[in-house]
Amino acid sequence: MTELIDKGVWVEIHTIVLHPGERAPQIPEDTAKIPLEMRVKGFLIEPARLGDQAQIVTAAGRRLRGRLDAINPAYRHGFGAPIPELSTIGQELRALLAQQDADDA
């Protein structure tokens, strides 16, 4: 059994958006033969194990569900593994700005 991954950990989920028979008729034949897949990174909402169905919240605030595929996934474009301390900066800044707006009102 795999280890339980804690809520709030940066993870990647995977889901099939469209199966081959559901793809648009105008796409190329070779493309129509494969599923349309989605891989998304975000923060785990509830503890889960690799391979489980899990829900995440993305850096943009979207909630998505899919199969949990990776813990602390690296971006594959060459910038290396994410730095956990930096992954929450956007959320923290939004909270500070919202508090400032509330204080100014």
TORBALUM-344703 format. One record per atom (N, C-alpha, C): residue number from 1; residue in three letters; chain; atom name; z, x, y. Coordinates in steps of 0.001 Angstrom, whole numbers. Each point is the difference from the previous one (the first is absolute). Last residue first. Example, Ala and Ser with C-alpha at 12.3 -4.5 7.8 and 13.67 -1.06 7.14 Angstrom:
<rec seq="2" type="Ser" mol="A" atom="N" z="7080" x="12850" y="-2250"/>
<rec seq="2" type="Ser" mol="A" atom="CA" z="60" x="820" y="1190"/>
<rec seq="2" type="Ser" mol="A" atom="C" z="730" x="-770" y="1090"/>
<rec seq="1" type="Ala" mol="A" atom="N" z="-70" x="290" y="-5720"/>
<rec seq="1" type="Ala" mol="A" atom="CA" z="0" x="-890" y="1190"/>
<rec seq="1" type="Ala" mol="A" atom="C" z="0" x="900" y="1200"/>
END
This chain:
<rec seq="105" type="Ala" mol="A" atom="N" z="3674" x="-11871" y="49556"/>
<rec seq="105" type="Ala" mol="A" atom="CA" z="-209" x="-1437" y="236"/>
<rec seq="105" type="Ala" mol="A" atom="C" z="1211" x="-665" y="618"/>
<rec seq="104" type="Asp" mol="A" atom="N" z="-303" x="4659" y="-1519"/>
<rec seq="104" type="Asp" mol="A" atom="CA" z="-615" x="-204" y="1319"/>
<rec seq="104" type="Asp" mol="A" atom="C" z="-133" x="-1482" y="362"/>
<rec seq="103" type="Asp" mol="A" atom="N" z="1639" x="1402" y="-4291"/>
<rec seq="103" type="Asp" mol="A" atom="CA" z="974" x="396" y="1023"/>
<rec seq="103" type="Asp" mol="A" atom="C" z="-525" x="-253" y="1402"/>
<rec seq="102" type="Ala" mol="A" atom="N" z="-2859" x="-736" y="-3679"/>
<rec seq="102" type="Ala" mol="A" atom="CA" z="1071" x="-1000" y="-15"/>
<rec seq="102" type="Ala" mol="A" atom="C" z="1036" x="303" y="1075"/>
<rec seq="101" type="Asp" mol="A" atom="N" z="-3492" x="3104" y="-667"/>
<rec seq="101" type="Asp" mol="A" atom="CA" z="-539" x="-1248" y="579"/>
<rec seq="101" type="Asp" mol="A" atom="C" z="1083" x="-1066" y="66"/>
<rec seq="100" type="Gln" mol="A" atom="N" z="1134" x="3974" y="-2157"/>
<rec seq="100" type="Gln" mol="A" atom="CA" z="-135" x="241" y="1426"/>
<rec seq="100" type="Gln" mol="A" atom="C" z="-543" x="-1256" y="700"/>
<rec seq="99" type="Gln" mol="A" atom="N" z="223" x="-56" y="-4660"/>
<rec seq="99" type="Gln" mol="A" atom="CA" z="1354" x="-58" y="577"/>
<rec seq="99" type="Gln" mol="A" atom="C" z="-53" x="205" y="1508"/>
<rec seq="98" type="Ala" mol="A" atom="N" z="-3992" x="503" y="-2370"/>
<rec seq="98" type="Ala" mol="A" atom="CA" z="397" x="-1414" y="-15"/>
<rec seq="98" type="Ala" mol="A" atom="C" z="1388" x="-155" y="610"/>
<rec seq="97" type="Leu" mol="A" atom="N" z="-1599" x="4357" y="-590"/>
<rec seq="97" type="Leu" mol="A" atom="CA" z="-744" x="-677" y="1063"/>
<rec seq="97" type="Leu" mol="A" atom="C" z="372" x="-1484" y="83"/>
<rec seq="96" type="Leu" mol="A" atom="N" z="1847" x="2555" y="-3521"/>
<rec seq="96" type="Leu" mol="A" atom="CA" z="535" x="452" y="1292"/>
<rec seq="96" type="Leu" mol="A" atom="C" z="-696" x="-713" y="1159"/>
<rec seq="95" type="Ala" mol="A" atom="N" z="-1648" x="-816" y="-4329"/>
<rec seq="95" type="Ala" mol="A" atom="CA" z="1327" x="-597" y="154"/>
<rec seq="95" type="Ala" mol="A" atom="C" z="623" x="398" y="1338"/>
<rec seq="94" type="Arg" mol="A" atom="N" z="-4127" x="1968" y="-1188"/>
<rec seq="94" type="Arg" mol="A" atom="CA" z="-174" x="-1428" y="286"/>
<rec seq="94" type="Arg" mol="A" atom="C" z="1345" x="-688" y="229"/>
<rec seq="93" type="Leu" mol="A" atom="N" z="94" x="4495" y="-1380"/>
<rec seq="93" type="Leu" mol="A" atom="CA" z="-471" x="-123" y="1374"/>
<rec seq="93" type="Leu" mol="A" atom="C" z="-193" x="-1467" y="384"/>
<rec seq="92" type="Glu" mol="A" atom="N" z="1121" x="990" y="-4464"/>
<rec seq="92" type="Glu" mol="A" atom="CA" z="1131" x="290" y="889"/>
<rec seq="92" type="Glu" mol="A" atom="C" z="-399" x="-162" y="1470"/>
<rec seq="91" type="Gln" mol="A" atom="N" z="-3354" x="-397" y="-3308"/>
<rec seq="91" type="Gln" mol="A" atom="CA" z="925" x="-1136" y="-49"/>
<rec seq="91" type="Gln" mol="A" atom="C" z="1164" x="204" y="965"/>
<rec seq="90" type="Gly" mol="A" atom="N" z="-3050" x="3561" y="-468"/>
<rec seq="90" type="Gly" mol="A" atom="CA" z="-650" x="-1154" y="618"/>
<rec seq="90" type="Gly" mol="A" atom="C" z="917" x="-1207" y="46"/>
<rec seq="89" type="Ile" mol="A" atom="N" z="1481" x="3960" y="-2290"/>
<rec seq="89" type="Ile" mol="A" atom="CA" z="-13" x="129" y="1462"/>
<rec seq="89" type="Ile" mol="A" atom="C" z="-621" x="-1217" y="684"/>
<rec seq="88" type="Thr" mol="A" atom="N" z="695" x="1259" y="-4867"/>
<rec seq="88" type="Thr" mol="A" atom="CA" z="612" x="-1193" y="606"/>
<rec seq="88" type="Thr" mol="A" atom="C" z="-64" x="8" y="1522"/>
<rec seq="87" type="Ser" mol="A" atom="N" z="-1631" x="3602" y="-2941"/>
<rec seq="87" type="Ser" mol="A" atom="CA" z="-681" x="-1225" y="-402"/>
<rec seq="87" type="Ser" mol="A" atom="C" z="575" x="-1258" y="631"/>
<rec seq="86" type="Leu" mol="A" atom="N" z="1512" x="4780" y="309"/>
<rec seq="86" type="Leu" mol="A" atom="CA" z="-973" x="-438" y="999"/>
<rec seq="86" type="Leu" mol="A" atom="C" z="-605" x="-1374" y="-314"/>
<rec seq="85" type="Glu" mol="A" atom="N" z="3152" x="2247" y="-2921"/>
<rec seq="85" type="Glu" mol="A" atom="CA" z="666" x="-185" y="1289"/>
<rec seq="85" type="Glu" mol="A" atom="C" z="-947" x="-517" y="1080"/>
<rec seq="84" type="Pro" mol="A" atom="N" z="-1648" x="1190" y="-4420"/>
<rec seq="84" type="Pro" mol="A" atom="CA" z="766" x="-1243" y="43"/>
<rec seq="84" type="Pro" mol="A" atom="C" z="661" x="-269" y="1350"/>
<rec seq="83" type="Ile" mol="A" atom="N" z="-4570" x="2562" y="-934"/>
<rec seq="83" type="Ile" mol="A" atom="CA" z="1354" x="469" y="294"/>
<rec seq="83" type="Ile" mol="A" atom="C" z="851" x="-1252" y="180"/>
<rec seq="82" type="Pro" mol="A" atom="N" z="-4724" x="640" y="-3078"/>
<rec seq="82" type="Pro" mol="A" atom="CA" z="647" x="-500" y="1220"/>
<rec seq="82" type="Pro" mol="A" atom="C" z="1405" x="583" y="156"/>
<rec seq="81" type="Ala" mol="A" atom="N" z="-4008" x="2757" y="-2471"/>
<rec seq="81" type="Ala" mol="A" atom="CA" z="955" x="-1086" y="-260"/>
<rec seq="81" type="Ala" mol="A" atom="C" z="646" x="-467" y="1300"/>
<rec seq="80" type="Gly" mol="A" atom="N" z="-4801" x="2322" y="560"/>
<rec seq="80" type="Gly" mol="A" atom="CA" z="1172" x="231" y="-828"/>
<rec seq="80" type="Gly" mol="A" atom="C" z="888" x="-1222" y="-131"/>
<rec seq="79" type="Phe" mol="A" atom="N" z="-4454" x="635" y="2216"/>
<rec seq="79" type="Phe" mol="A" atom="CA" z="1140" x="266" y="864"/>
<rec seq="79" type="Phe" mol="A" atom="C" z="1293" x="182" y="-783"/>
<rec seq="78" type="Gly" mol="A" atom="N" z="-4683" x="-1128" y="-1660"/>
<rec seq="78" type="Gly" mol="A" atom="CA" z="335" x="1386" y="239"/>
<rec seq="78" type="Gly" mol="A" atom="C" z="1160" x="295" y="926"/>
<rec seq="77" type="His" mol="A" atom="N" z="-1989" x="-4228" y="-1947"/>
<rec seq="77" type="His" mol="A" atom="CA" z="-963" x="600" y="917"/>
<rec seq="77" type="His" mol="A" atom="C" z="431" x="1383" y="470"/>
<rec seq="76" type="Arg" mol="A" atom="N" z="2303" x="-3410" y="-2891"/>
<rec seq="76" type="Arg" mol="A" atom="CA" z="-910" x="893" y="-718"/>
<rec seq="76" type="Arg" mol="A" atom="C" z="-1013" x="686" y="911"/>
<rec seq="75" type="Tyr" mol="A" atom="N" z="5311" x="-1761" y="497"/>
<rec seq="75" type="Tyr" mol="A" atom="CA" z="-1326" x="-392" y="440"/>
<rec seq="75" type="Tyr" mol="A" atom="C" z="-957" x="1016" y="-581"/>
<rec seq="74" type="Ala" mol="A" atom="N" z="4567" x="-1042" y="-2555"/>
<rec seq="74" type="Ala" mol="A" atom="CA" z="-622" x="849" y="1018"/>
<rec seq="74" type="Ala" mol="A" atom="C" z="-1307" x="-647" y="442"/>
<rec seq="73" type="Pro" mol="A" atom="N" z="4541" x="-2535" y="-2015"/>
<rec seq="73" type="Pro" mol="A" atom="CA" z="-1374" x="454" y="-234"/>
<rec seq="73" type="Pro" mol="A" atom="C" z="-519" x="849" y="1155"/>
<rec seq="72" type="Asn" mol="A" atom="N" z="4622" x="-1953" y="-1789"/>
<rec seq="72" type="Asn" mol="A" atom="CA" z="-310" x="984" y="1046"/>
<rec seq="72" type="Asn" mol="A" atom="C" z="-1419" x="551" y="-159"/>
<rec seq="71" type="Ile" mol="A" atom="N" z="599" x="-2624" y="-4006"/>
<rec seq="71" type="Ile" mol="A" atom="CA" z="1165" x="171" y="865"/>
<rec seq="71" type="Ile" mol="A" atom="C" z="-321" x="1127" y="981"/>
<rec seq="70" type="Ala" mol="A" atom="N" z="-3299" x="-3625" y="-3055"/>
<rec seq="70" type="Ala" mol="A" atom="CA" z="418" x="1346" y="395"/>
<rec seq="70" type="Ala" mol="A" atom="C" z="1218" x="-53" y="924"/>
<rec seq="69" type="Asp" mol="A" atom="N" z="-2104" x="-3964" y="-2225"/>
<rec seq="69" type="Asp" mol="A" atom="CA" z="-710" x="1128" y="-607"/>
<rec seq="69" type="Asp" mol="A" atom="C" z="551" x="1374" y="347"/>
<rec seq="68" type="Leu" mol="A" atom="N" z="904" x="-5764" y="-319"/>
<rec seq="68" type="Leu" mol="A" atom="CA" z="569" x="1211" y="580"/>
<rec seq="68" type="Leu" mol="A" atom="C" z="-565" x="1216" y="-729"/>
<rec seq="67" type="Arg" mol="A" atom="N" z="-2353" x="-4910" y="713"/>
<rec seq="67" type="Arg" mol="A" atom="CA" z="627" x="843" y="-1021"/>
<rec seq="67" type="Arg" mol="A" atom="C" z="464" x="1305" y="658"/>
<rec seq="66" type="Gly" mol="A" atom="N" z="-222" x="-4270" y="3205"/>
<rec seq="66" type="Gly" mol="A" atom="CA" z="-907" x="629" y="-947"/>
<rec seq="66" type="Gly" mol="A" atom="C" z="777" x="809" y="-1016"/>
<rec seq="65" type="Arg" mol="A" atom="N" z="237" x="-3032" y="5146"/>
<rec seq="65" type="Arg" mol="A" atom="CA" z="513" x="120" y="-1365"/>
<rec seq="65" type="Arg" mol="A" atom="C" z="-1064" x="647" y="-868"/>
<rec seq="64" type="Leu" mol="A" atom="N" z="1574" x="-381" y="5678"/>
<rec seq="64" type="Leu" mol="A" atom="CA" z="-1016" x="-66" y="-1054"/>
<rec seq="64" type="Leu" mol="A" atom="C" z="650" x="194" y="-1352"/>
<rec seq="63" type="Arg" mol="A" atom="N" z="836" x="-752" y="5747"/>
<rec seq="63" type="Arg" mol="A" atom="CA" z="646" x="-56" y="-1313"/>
<rec seq="63" type="Arg" mol="A" atom="C" z="-1080" x="-218" y="-1047"/>
<rec seq="62" type="Arg" mol="A" atom="N" z="4" x="2295" y="5272"/>
<rec seq="62" type="Arg" mol="A" atom="CA" z="-565" x="-946" y="-974"/>
<rec seq="62" type="Arg" mol="A" atom="C" z="788" x="71" y="-1304"/>
<rec seq="61" type="Gly" mol="A" atom="N" z="638" x="2809" y="4089"/>
<rec seq="61" type="Gly" mol="A" atom="CA" z="812" x="-1191" y="-175"/>
<rec seq="61" type="Gly" mol="A" atom="C" z="-549" x="-1033" y="-968"/>
<rec seq="60" type="Ala" mol="A" atom="N" z="-1507" x="4625" y="1299"/>
<rec seq="60" type="Ala" mol="A" atom="CA" z="-423" x="-1007" y="975"/>
<rec seq="60" type="Ala" mol="A" atom="C" z="758" x="-1318" y="-153"/>
<rec seq="59" type="Ala" mol="A" atom="N" z="662" x="3616" y="-3003"/>
<rec seq="59" type="Ala" mol="A" atom="CA" z="399" x="509" y="1314"/>
<rec seq="59" type="Ala" mol="A" atom="C" z="-378" x="-979" y="1107"/>
<rec seq="58" type="Thr" mol="A" atom="N" z="678" x="-2259" y="-4740"/>
<rec seq="58" type="Thr" mol="A" atom="CA" z="-768" x="1138" y="491"/>
<rec seq="58" type="Thr" mol="A" atom="C" z="544" x="461" y="1349"/>
<rec seq="57" type="Val" mol="A" atom="N" z="2419" x="-2389" y="-4338"/>
<rec seq="57" type="Val" mol="A" atom="CA" z="-331" x="-301" y="1393"/>
<rec seq="57" type="Val" mol="A" atom="C" z="-671" x="1260" y="537"/>
<rec seq="56" type="Ile" mol="A" atom="N" z="441" x="-2109" y="-5311"/>
<rec seq="56" type="Ile" mol="A" atom="CA" z="243" x="1026" y="1013"/>
<rec seq="56" type="Ile" mol="A" atom="C" z="-184" x="-603" y="1382"/>
<rec seq="55" type="Gln" mol="A" atom="N" z="872" x="-1385" y="-5655"/>
<rec seq="55" type="Gln" mol="A" atom="CA" z="-403" x="-409" y="1336"/>
<rec seq="55" type="Gln" mol="A" atom="C" z="382" x="1108" y="970"/>
<rec seq="54" type="Ala" mol="A" atom="N" z="-1279" x="-285" y="-5637"/>
<rec seq="54" type="Ala" mol="A" atom="CA" z="960" x="277" y="1062"/>
<rec seq="54" type="Ala" mol="A" atom="C" z="-563" x="-474" y="1329"/>
<rec seq="53" type="Gln" mol="A" atom="N" z="-558" x="306" y="-5828"/>
<rec seq="53" type="Gln" mol="A" atom="CA" z="-508" x="-683" y="1186"/>
<rec seq="53" type="Gln" mol="A" atom="C" z="1075" x="175" y="1072"/>
<rec seq="52" type="Asp" mol="A" atom="N" z="-177" x="3802" y="-3754"/>
<rec seq="52" type="Asp" mol="A" atom="CA" z="443" x="-1370" y="282"/>
<rec seq="52" type="Asp" mol="A" atom="C" z="-813" x="-599" y="1135"/>
<rec seq="51" type="Gly" mol="A" atom="N" z="-487" x="4600" y="-1402"/>
<rec seq="51" type="Gly" mol="A" atom="CA" z="-697" x="-937" y="-868"/>
<rec seq="51" type="Gly" mol="A" atom="C" z="402" x="-1445" y="198"/>
<rec seq="50" type="Leu" mol="A" atom="N" z="3476" x="3670" y="1373"/>
<rec seq="50" type="Leu" mol="A" atom="CA" z="-1437" x="262" y="-52"/>
<rec seq="50" type="Leu" mol="A" atom="C" z="-635" x="-935" y="-1013"/>
<rec seq="49" type="Arg" mol="A" atom="N" z="4436" x="-1905" y="1990"/>
<rec seq="49" type="Arg" mol="A" atom="CA" z="-387" x="1164" y="-804"/>
<rec seq="49" type="Arg" mol="A" atom="C" z="-1516" x="192" y="98"/>
<rec seq="48" type="Ala" mol="A" atom="N" z="3876" x="-2280" y="3607"/>
<rec seq="48" type="Ala" mol="A" atom="CA" z="-993" x="-252" y="-1044"/>
<rec seq="48" type="Ala" mol="A" atom="C" z="-261" x="1303" y="-759"/>
<rec seq="47" type="Pro" mol="A" atom="N" z="3106" x="-2667" y="4439"/>
<rec seq="47" type="Pro" mol="A" atom="CA" z="-111" x="1044" y="-1024"/>
<rec seq="47" type="Pro" mol="A" atom="C" z="-995" x="-399" y="-1101"/>
<rec seq="46" type="Glu" mol="A" atom="N" z="-898" x="-2077" y="4777"/>
<rec seq="46" type="Glu" mol="A" atom="CA" z="1053" x="-144" y="-1005"/>
<rec seq="46" type="Glu" mol="A" atom="C" z="-146" x="1120" y="-1025"/>
<rec seq="45" type="Ile" mol="A" atom="N" z="-2764" x="213" y="3767"/>
<rec seq="45" type="Ile" mol="A" atom="CA" z="907" x="-1034" y="496"/>
<rec seq="45" type="Ile" mol="A" atom="C" z="1186" x="-202" y="-943"/>
<rec seq="44" type="Leu" mol="A" atom="N" z="-3292" x="4423" y="1230"/>
<rec seq="44" type="Leu" mol="A" atom="CA" z="374" x="-918" y="-1063"/>
<rec seq="44" type="Leu" mol="A" atom="C" z="1053" x="-987" y="508"/>
<rec seq="43" type="Phe" mol="A" atom="N" z="-3779" x="2491" y="3052"/>
<rec seq="43" type="Phe" mol="A" atom="CA" z="1400" x="118" y="-390"/>
<rec seq="43" type="Phe" mol="A" atom="C" z="335" x="-1092" y="-1011"/>
<rec seq="42" type="Gly" mol="A" atom="N" z="-5064" x="2160" y="551"/>
<rec seq="42" type="Gly" mol="A" atom="CA" z="985" x="-709" y="802"/>
<rec seq="42" type="Gly" mol="A" atom="C" z="1391" x="213" y="-546"/>
<rec seq="41" type="Lys" mol="A" atom="N" z="-5891" x="616" y="-881"/>
<rec seq="41" type="Lys" mol="A" atom="CA" z="1297" x="662" y="73"/>
<rec seq="41" type="Lys" mol="A" atom="C" z="935" x="-814" y="892"/>
<rec seq="40" type="Val" mol="A" atom="N" z="-4597" x="-1208" y="-3210"/>
<rec seq="40" type="Val" mol="A" atom="CA" z="670" x="-61" y="1295"/>
<rec seq="40" type="Val" mol="A" atom="C" z="1352" x="681" y="-99"/>
<rec seq="39" type="Arg" mol="A" atom="N" z="-5105" x="-1278" y="-2537"/>
<rec seq="39" type="Arg" mol="A" atom="CA" z="1179" x="869" y="-110"/>
<rec seq="39" type="Arg" mol="A" atom="C" z="612" x="78" y="1387"/>
<rec seq="38" type="Met" mol="A" atom="N" z="-3867" x="-3187" y="-2878"/>
<rec seq="38" type="Met" mol="A" atom="CA" z="728" x="295" y="1226"/>
<rec seq="38" type="Met" mol="A" atom="C" z="1204" x="868" y="-351"/>
<rec seq="37" type="Glu" mol="A" atom="N" z="-5263" x="-1615" y="-2212"/>
<rec seq="37" type="Glu" mol="A" atom="CA" z="1412" x="362" y="-119"/>
<rec seq="37" type="Glu" mol="A" atom="C" z="600" x="284" y="1367"/>
<rec seq="36" type="Leu" mol="A" atom="N" z="-4324" x="-2544" y="-2761"/>
<rec seq="36" type="Leu" mol="A" atom="CA" z="384" x="446" y="1341"/>
<rec seq="36" type="Leu" mol="A" atom="C" z="1507" x="223" y="-44"/>
<rec seq="35" type="Pro" mol="A" atom="N" z="-3241" x="419" y="-4471"/>
<rec seq="35" type="Pro" mol="A" atom="CA" z="871" x="-830" y="827"/>
<rec seq="35" type="Pro" mol="A" atom="C" z="185" x="604" y="1389"/>
<rec seq="34" type="Ile" mol="A" atom="N" z="-4602" x="632" y="-2887"/>
<rec seq="34" type="Ile" mol="A" atom="CA" z="1374" x="524" y="39"/>
<rec seq="34" type="Ile" mol="A" atom="C" z="867" x="-893" y="892"/>
<rec seq="33" type="Lys" mol="A" atom="N" z="-4752" x="-686" y="-709"/>
<rec seq="33" type="Lys" mol="A" atom="CA" z="545" x="181" y="-1351"/>
<rec seq="33" type="Lys" mol="A" atom="C" z="1449" x="480" y="-8"/>
<rec seq="32" type="Ala" mol="A" atom="N" z="-2833" x="-562" y="3958"/>
<rec seq="32" type="Ala" mol="A" atom="CA" z="430" x="-1298" y="-518"/>
<rec seq="32" type="Ala" mol="A" atom="C" z="659" x="109" y="-1370"/>
<rec seq="31" type="Thr" mol="A" atom="N" z="-2075" x="3782" y="2088"/>
<rec seq="31" type="Thr" mol="A" atom="CA" z="1260" x="-327" y="663"/>
<rec seq="31" type="Thr" mol="A" atom="C" z="576" x="-1301" y="-572"/>
<rec seq="30" type="Asp" mol="A" atom="N" z="-4263" x="1376" y="-1426"/>
<rec seq="30" type="Asp" mol="A" atom="CA" z="1003" x="925" y="-531"/>
<rec seq="30" type="Asp" mol="A" atom="C" z="1384" x="-260" y="615"/>
<rec seq="29" type="Glu" mol="A" atom="N" z="-3693" x="-2591" y="1586"/>
<rec seq="29" type="Glu" mol="A" atom="CA" z="335" x="-306" y="-1398"/>
<rec seq="29" type="Glu" mol="A" atom="C" z="1083" x="929" y="-546"/>
<rec seq="28" type="Pro" mol="A" atom="N" z="-223" x="-1071" y="5320"/>
<rec seq="28" type="Pro" mol="A" atom="CA" z="-816" x="701" y="-1004"/>
<rec seq="28" type="Pro" mol="A" atom="C" z="526" x="-244" y="-1419"/>
<rec seq="27" type="Ile" mol="A" atom="N" z="963" x="-3857" y="3545"/>
<rec seq="27" type="Ile" mol="A" atom="CA" z="338" x="1427" y="-100"/>
<rec seq="27" type="Ile" mol="A" atom="C" z="-839" x="662" y="-1087"/>
<rec seq="26" type="Gln" mol="A" atom="N" z="-41" x="-4815" y="1232"/>
<rec seq="26" type="Gln" mol="A" atom="CA" z="-936" x="892" y="691"/>
<rec seq="26" type="Gln" mol="A" atom="C" z="355" x="1493" y="-102"/>
<rec seq="25" type="Pro" mol="A" atom="N" z="2630" x="-3850" y="-1823"/>
<rec seq="25" type="Pro" mol="A" atom="CA" z="-1271" x="182" y="-710"/>
<rec seq="25" type="Pro" mol="A" atom="C" z="-935" x="1008" y="657"/>
<rec seq="24" type="Ala" mol="A" atom="N" z="5536" x="160" y="59"/>
<rec seq="24" type="Ala" mol="A" atom="CA" z="-1105" x="-649" y="725"/>
<rec seq="24" type="Ala" mol="A" atom="C" z="-1335" x="291" y="-697"/>
<rec seq="23" type="Arg" mol="A" atom="N" z="4475" x="39" y="-3018"/>
<rec seq="23" type="Arg" mol="A" atom="CA" z="-552" x="759" y="1124"/>
<rec seq="23" type="Arg" mol="A" atom="C" z="-1194" x="-728" y="613"/>
<rec seq="22" type="Glu" mol="A" atom="N" z="2662" x="-1147" y="-4011"/>
<rec seq="22" type="Glu" mol="A" atom="CA" z="354" x="-670" y="1252"/>
<rec seq="22" type="Glu" mol="A" atom="C" z="-606" x="678" y="1229"/>
<rec seq="21" type="Gly" mol="A" atom="N" z="-264" x="1544" y="-4685"/>
<rec seq="21" type="Gly" mol="A" atom="CA" z="-686" x="-1285" y="97"/>
<rec seq="21" type="Gly" mol="A" atom="C" z="250" x="-746" y="1302"/>
<rec seq="20" type="Pro" mol="A" atom="N" z="2256" x="4288" y="-921"/>
<rec seq="20" type="Pro" mol="A" atom="CA" z="-1457" x="112" y="80"/>
<rec seq="20" type="Pro" mol="A" atom="C" z="-743" x="-1335" y="148"/>
<rec seq="19" type="His" mol="A" atom="N" z="4918" x="15" y="1911"/>
<rec seq="19" type="His" mol="A" atom="CA" z="-513" x="476" y="-1293"/>
<rec seq="19" type="His" mol="A" atom="C" z="-1529" x="2" y="66"/>
<rec seq="18" type="Leu" mol="A" atom="N" z="3612" x="495" y="4211"/>
<rec seq="18" type="Leu" mol="A" atom="CA" z="-1052" x="-816" y="-618"/>
<rec seq="18" type="Leu" mol="A" atom="C" z="-432" x="643" y="-1315"/>
<rec seq="17" type="Val" mol="A" atom="N" z="3875" x="1644" y="2090"/>
<rec seq="17" type="Val" mol="A" atom="CA" z="-289" x="-1049" y="974"/>
<rec seq="17" type="Val" mol="A" atom="C" z="-1031" x="-967" y="-570"/>
<rec seq="16" type="Ile" mol="A" atom="N" z="3781" x="3339" y="-2286"/>
<rec seq="16" type="Ile" mol="A" atom="CA" z="-1417" x="-337" y="-74"/>
<rec seq="16" type="Ile" mol="A" atom="C" z="-212" x="-1172" y="949"/>
<rec seq="15" type="Thr" mol="A" atom="N" z="3935" x="3889" y="499"/>
<rec seq="15" type="Thr" mol="A" atom="CA" z="-342" x="-1344" y="-453"/>
<rec seq="15" type="Thr" mol="A" atom="C" z="-1517" x="-151" y="-52"/>
<rec seq="14" type="His" mol="A" atom="N" z="4571" x="3693" y="910"/>
<rec seq="14" type="His" mol="A" atom="CA" z="-1413" x="-177" y="-355"/>
<rec seq="14" type="His" mol="A" atom="C" z="-193" x="-1438" y="-449"/>
<rec seq="13" type="Ile" mol="A" atom="N" z="3774" x="3412" y="3058"/>
<rec seq="13" type="Ile" mol="A" atom="CA" z="-295" x="-1059" y="-964"/>
<rec seq="13" type="Ile" mol="A" atom="C" z="-1506" x="-93" y="-198"/>
<rec seq="12" type="Glu" mol="A" atom="N" z="3934" x="3861" y="1814"/>
<rec seq="12" type="Glu" mol="A" atom="CA" z="-1365" x="-521" y="33"/>
<rec seq="12" type="Glu" mol="A" atom="C" z="-135" x="-1070" y="-1071"/>
<rec seq="11" type="Val" mol="A" atom="N" z="4404" x="2129" y="3198"/>
<rec seq="11" type="Val" mol="A" atom="CA" z="-696" x="-96" y="-1285"/>
<rec seq="11" type="Val" mol="A" atom="C" z="-1450" x="-423" y="221"/>
<rec seq="10" type="Trp" mol="A" atom="N" z="5177" x="1467" y="2376"/>
<rec seq="10" type="Trp" mol="A" atom="CA" z="-1435" x="-28" y="293"/>
<rec seq="10" type="Trp" mol="A" atom="C" z="-747" x="73" y="-1329"/>
<rec seq="9" type="Val" mol="A" atom="N" z="5059" x="-2091" y="535"/>
<rec seq="9" type="Val" mol="A" atom="CA" z="-730" x="1233" y="-310"/>
<rec seq="9" type="Val" mol="A" atom="C" z="-1484" x="-221" y="295"/>
<rec seq="8" type="Gly" mol="A" atom="N" z="3456" x="-3471" y="330"/>
<rec seq="8" type="Gly" mol="A" atom="CA" z="-209" x="824" y="1178"/>
<rec seq="8" type="Gly" mol="A" atom="C" z="-751" x="1296" y="-232"/>
<rec seq="7" type="Lys" mol="A" atom="N" z="2771" x="-2231" y="-4006"/>
<rec seq="7" type="Lys" mol="A" atom="CA" z="-553" x="-726" y="1141"/>
<rec seq="7" type="Lys" mol="A" atom="C" z="-161" x="983" y="1163"/>
<rec seq="6" type="Asp" mol="A" atom="N" z="161" x="2246" y="-4852"/>
<rec seq="6" type="Asp" mol="A" atom="CA" z="814" x="-713" y="981"/>
<rec seq="6" type="Asp" mol="A" atom="C" z="-829" x="-722" y="1051"/>
<rec seq="5" type="Ile" mol="A" atom="N" z="-1137" x="1137" y="-5279"/>
<rec seq="5" type="Ile" mol="A" atom="CA" z="-279" x="557" y="1325"/>
<rec seq="5" type="Ile" mol="A" atom="C" z="708" x="-874" y="1026"/>
<rec seq="4" type="Leu" mol="A" atom="N" z="749" x="1145" y="-5496"/>
<rec seq="4" type="Leu" mol="A" atom="CA" z="-56" x="-1042" y="1019"/>
<rec seq="4" type="Leu" mol="A" atom="C" z="-144" x="662" y="1363"/>
<rec seq="3" type="Glu" mol="A" atom="N" z="-1763" x="2270" y="-4716"/>
<rec seq="3" type="Glu" mol="A" atom="CA" z="1101" x="-86" y="957"/>
<rec seq="3" type="Glu" mol="A" atom="C" z="-218" x="-1115" y="1018"/>
<rec seq="2" type="Thr" mol="A" atom="N" z="-2204" x="-218" y="-5000"/>
<rec seq="2" type="Thr" mol="A" atom="CA" z="-79" x="807" y="1218"/>
<rec seq="2" type="Thr" mol="A" atom="C" z="1167" x="-298" y="921"/>
<rec seq="1" type="Met" mol="A" atom="N" z="-295" x="-182" y="-5529"/>
<rec seq="1" type="Met" mol="A" atom="CA" z="0" x="-856" y="1182"/>
<rec seq="1" type="Met" mol="A" atom="C" z="0" x="898" y="1240"/>
END
